[in-house]
């Protein structure tokens, strides 16, 4: 399968991973250490769902010929998605250091992506 298609799927997997992190954050805030509370904590179920989707997409990417040296760096986009989602849904602020790191990650993934298509 084309590495570009696999990379696109990994971007989706990274987004699902970031969604899972937001759900885990929200779920941990209301976490109680009882079996019933764990079972009824829908944020934790959302975390498992989104992370599970991300893992399934990762498995498919490797199954269809994805290269670890390409796929794994693309998953680092989850940091960018998580920062944006945390800002949007958790009210976290994003400072200039975070934006600078985000730009560096995006440039690195772009360089790797370009190299994968050559």
Secondary structure, 3 states (H helix, E strand, C coil): CCHHHHHHHHHHHHHHHHHHHHHHHHHHHCCCCCHHHHHCCHHHHHHHHHHHHHHHHHHHHHHCCCCHHHHHHHHCHHHHHHHHHHHHHHCCCCCHHHHHHHHHHHHHHHHHHHHHCC
